[in-house]
């Protein structure tokens, strides 16, 4: 072999070696960068998992806008309890301070009775007194409530039993007499103070919970209306006289010149809201034991209302039970009246009987 051919062979060998080294370097580089075959290992990505955050909103009463101490209470129907409000019984009252809503209605002779509506709290209210036709008109605003009374005129009781708007838990209703008789204090018409839990027990599964009756202001939301310090409410010239004074947290109630306080130095009544409805009354066709005609509140159509909340008065309009099945309250161009969460008194006052100050 001559020298030329030998040198050529050496160059070919060297070139092949260089190419092989280059290819090996490329393979190593690819492997290092994560390429290559399916069997090439790669680092697992780093991940951080955050636990989801949840916010639990407490269930609030449709009648007060406040949570209940026992949330299960808010799943039961409301119960309306008729409570005496005349002078002999006024210092004897119990449980009114624990009612969600109290409706004050005129009865015979210009005096008043209370239809105290309970749901969110338990109580043993009284003195429990007799039914009136106005109670049947009140009931639809509270779903299908239980209705507690100590009896009444035969015609009124027949109307109560026939009504589809309430469930009768009066003393004359089936199974109720034993409950009332267990809770007597002395004798006479002011003797019944019945725990509402026992009345619920005899009508378990009956009735429906109340729908939202009012609109409540959000925390920090300013009240509507104009500042006032109180209101006087008169049920006719010779009837019951009521006064409410704003005390900074509620409307302190007095009646016929006496502070409205529960028996035995119990809580004083000072609801968060007072609604005075200008209410027409008609003759129910019945009379009391003294022969006085029994008035019946007309809660259909519309009428004027004064709403007192958080030291302010709102001029409003009430809309009757024939306009949606329950009472509603609007102001301005038709906006719902915004109330303060808490207890509300509704005075079914005769027209022209309210005088704010």
HELIX and SHEET records of a PDB file:
HELIX    1   1 UNK A    3  UNK A   32  1                                  30    
HELIX    2   2 UNK A   71  UNK A   75  5                                   5    
HELIX    3   3 UNK A   87  UNK A   90  1                                   4    
HELIX    4   4 UNK A   96  UNK A   98  5                                   3    
HELIX    5   5 UNK A  108  UNK A  110  5                                   3    
HELIX    6   6 UNK A  133  UNK A  139  1                                   7    
HELIX    7   7 UNK A  140  UNK A  142  5                                   3    
HELIX    8   8 UNK A  154  UNK A  162  1                                   9    
HELIX    9   9 UNK A  177  UNK A  182  1                                   6    
HELIX   10  10 UNK A  196  UNK A  202  1                                   7    
SHEET    1   A10 UNK A 166  UNK A 168  0                                        
SHEET    2   A10 UNK A 145  UNK A 148  1                                        
SHEET    3   A10 UNK A  79  UNK A  84  1                                        
SHEET    4   A10 UNK A 112  UNK A 118 -1                                        
SHEET    5   A10 UNK A 101  UNK A 106 -1                                        
SHEET    6   A10 UNK A 344  UNK A 349  1                                        
SHEET    7   A10 UNK A 273  UNK A 278  1                                        
SHEET    8   A10 UNK A 302  UNK A 309 -1                                        
SHEET    9   A10 UNK A 312  UNK A 319 -1                                        
SHEET   10   A10 UNK A 226  UNK A 227 -1                                        
SHEET    1   B11 UNK A 166  UNK A 168  0                                        
SHEET    2   B11 UNK A 145  UNK A 148  1                                        
SHEET    3   B11 UNK A  79  UNK A  84  1                                        
SHEET    4   B11 UNK A 112  UNK A 118 -1                                        
SHEET    5   B11 UNK A 101  UNK A 106 -1                                        
SHEET    6   B11 UNK A 344  UNK A 349  1                                        
SHEET    7   B11 UNK A 273  UNK A 278  1                                        
SHEET    8   B11 UNK A 302  UNK A 309 -1                                        
SHEET    9   B11 UNK A 312  UNK A 319 -1                                        
SHEET   10   B11 UNK A 328  UNK A 331 -1                                        
SHEET   11   B11 UNK A 335  UNK A 336 -1                                        
SHEET    1   C 2 UNK A 215  UNK A 216  0                                        
SHEET    2   C 2 UNK A 338  UNK A 339  1                                        
SHEET    1   D 5 UNK A 258  UNK A 259  0                                        
SHEET    2   D 5 UNK A 251  UNK A 255 -1                                        
SHEET    3   D 5 UNK A 241  UNK A 246 -1                                        
SHEET    4   D 5 UNK A 230  UNK A 234 -1                                        
SHEET    5   D 5 UNK A 354  UNK A 356 -1                                        
SHEET    1   E 3 UNK A 258  UNK A 259  0                                        
SHEET    2   E 3 UNK A 251  UNK A 255 -1                                        
SHEET    3   E 3 UNK A 270  UNK A 271 -1                                        
SHEET    1   F 2 UNK A 281  UNK A 287  0                                        
SHEET    2   F 2 UNK A 293  UNK A 297 -1                                        
END                                                                             
